[in-house]
Amino acid sequence: MTYYQEYFAFQGEKPVKAIVRNYTEQDFDGLINVQKAAFPPPFPQELLWDKNQLDHHVKLFPEGALCIEINGEIAGSITTLIVQYETGNTHSWEEITDNGFIRTHDPNGNTLYVVDICVKPAFRKLGLAKKMVQAMYETVVHLNLDRLLGGGRMPGYYKYANKLTPEQYIQKVTEGEISDPVITFLMRAGRVPVDVMQDYLEDAESKNYAALMEWKNPFKNS
């Protein structure tokens, strides 16, 4: 399956031509540049993609490797794999994604799992991340999977960690009392928090926690 869609993003009131498509080996340098711009220190730089990981993405599950292009420049990317997930399964990012190499990809699984999503800061007001997430919803439906799932960072949590548990923090985000840069965005994009994962990813702002965020395939009964 090849994914390719041309559409107009909007920079304020100005339409900007954009393309969502599968990324390939020719895009590796551009994808790494996106990562460096999107996740500057103190984010652990060893977690950024390298060409070996990207090579696994395009060979093991090319349908789950998408980028978004603005005027010929790669502005963002999203990477997924398929896993077998049952409610209550606990895992870290490293475990479920095989440290980003996605050798844990299971073509017979039931869940499309988000490995990574990022957008260059210069393009962050064009709605590109939401568009890429939407493309993965379409992939879930196309592949007849049960859900899109992934751990969402909680970068605002460190401000409240001395008085709220991670679960209480997420509850206040869902009730609108707190706005979290990542969790609130994912909610706006249609995903729902279903669990809190401890020691999910080395992330000082999130205190190493993540909210497991789900979008259920509306065409599946269970």
N, C-alpha and C positions, 0 to 999 in steps of 0.2 A: 504493500500500500504506500503510495506517495501522497504527501500532503503539500498542497500549493494553493495559496489564496492571496489575491491582490485586493486591497481595500484602502480606504482613506482613514488615516488617523487624524486627530485634530490638535493643532497647537494653538490653543485659544480658539479663535474663530477661523483659523487658517487650516484648510485641508492639506494633508501631507500624504503622498503616496507611500504605501507600505506593502511589504510582502511577507507572509508567513510561509515557511517552507522547511523541508528536512535539511539539516546541515550535513555537509560532506567533508572529506579530508581537506578539500581546498579552503575550507572555512576555519581551520584549526587556529591559525594565527589570530584571526579576528575574534574568535570565541574566547581565547585566552586574554586578549585585550579587554573584552567585556568583563571578564572575571576580575581582572586587576582593578578596573575602574569601579566596579560594583562593590567589591569587598576589600577595601583598603585596611591596613592595620588599624586597630588591634585584632581584627579577624585573622585567625591563623592562616598564614600564607601557604602553608603546606597542604591546605585543603582546597586550594584553587586547582582547576583542571590542568593537567599536562597532556601532551599529545598522545601518550600511551593510553590514558583513560579515554580520551575522546575517540581513539581508534577502536576501543572496545564498544563504545556507544554505537558507532555507525555500523559495526559489523554484527554485534549481537542483537540489537533491536533498533534498526534505523527508523522504524515508525515512531519511536518514542524520543527521537532527537530532532527538535525543532529550533529554528532561529527566526528572528524577525529582522527585516532589512529595511532601512530608510535611505533612499537615494544612494543605493549601492553599498552602504556601510552597515555592518552587523551591529544592531543596537541592543539586542538582547537574545537570550536563549532559555529553553526549558528542556530538561532531560528527565525521562521516566523509564521504568522497567515494569514488567509484570511479575507479581508475586502471588502466592497463596496466602490469604489473610483470613483469620477467624477472629471474631470479637474478643478482645482481651489479650491478644498476643502482644507481648512486650518485646522491644528491640531497641537497639541504638541505630543511628544513621550508618555507622560503619558496618554493622552486622547485616542490615537489610539491603544495603547497596554494594556490599563487598568493597568498602573503602572507595566507592565511586567508580569501580571498574565494571559494575553490574553483571559480574559472572554469576550472580544469584538470580538472574532473569529466568523466569519459568513460563514458557509459552502456554502452558496448560493452567496457569494460575487464574484467579478470579478478580484481581485488583490491579489497577494501574497506579503505580506508586511514584510520587514525585521525588526525584533525586536532587534536583536543583532548579531554581529559577532566578534569573538575574537580568537587570536592565542597566545600561550605562546611565549614570546620573544625568547626563546632558539630555536624555530622552525620557525622563521619568514622568513628565506631565502629559504624555501622549496616550496614556492608557494601554501601553504595550504589554505589561505584565498580565493585565486582565484579559487581553486578547489571546495571549498564549495559553493561559489557563482554559479559556473557552475552547481553544483548539484541542486541548487534551480531553475536555468533556466530550467533544465530538468523536475523539478517538475511542473513548470508553464505549460510547454507543455503537460505533462502527465495529468494534471488536467484541461486542456483546458481553462486556465485563460488568461486574457488580457495582464498582465504585472507582472514584479517584481518591487516593489517600496520600497523606504526606505529613511529616512533622514540620510544624510552623515555629520558627524562632519566636521568642517572647522578649524582644529587646527592651521593652519598658519595665520588665519585671524587677530589675535590680533596684528601682526606685521604691518598691513596695515590699521587698523581700523580708524586711525586718518586722512587718506587721501582717502580711498576708501569705498564706500557703499558695503554691502554684494553682491549685484548684480554685481557691477563693479569688485569685487574680483573674483567672479566665472567666469565672462567673460574673465578676464585675465588668469585664470587657463585654460579655454577651448582654449584660443588662444596660450597657451604655454609660456606666459610671466612669469607666476608664477607656481611653482610646490607645490601642497598641499599634505601632507602625506596621507590623506584619499581620498579627491576628485579625485586626479590624479590616485590613485590606482583603484578607482571604475570606472573611465573612461577607464583605461587599461583593466579592467575586462568586459567592454562592456556596461556600464551604462552611461546615458546621464542626465545632470542636466536639470530639467524642471521647477523648482520653488525654491524660497528661503523662508524658514520658520522662522519666528521670535518667540523667546521664546520657541524654540522647546525642549531644554534640558538645564539644568543648567550646563554650560560648559564655564569656564573663557576664555580658548584659542579661542573658537569660538564666544565669546561674546553672547552666547546663541542662535546663529543662526545655521541653518543647510541647506544644499542643498538637495532638494528632487530629488533623483536619480532614473531613470527609465530604465528598459529594457523591450522592447515590444516583445510580443510573435510573432515571424516572420510568424507563421502559421495562424494568425488571420488577417482579412482584416481591422479591425478598432481598 
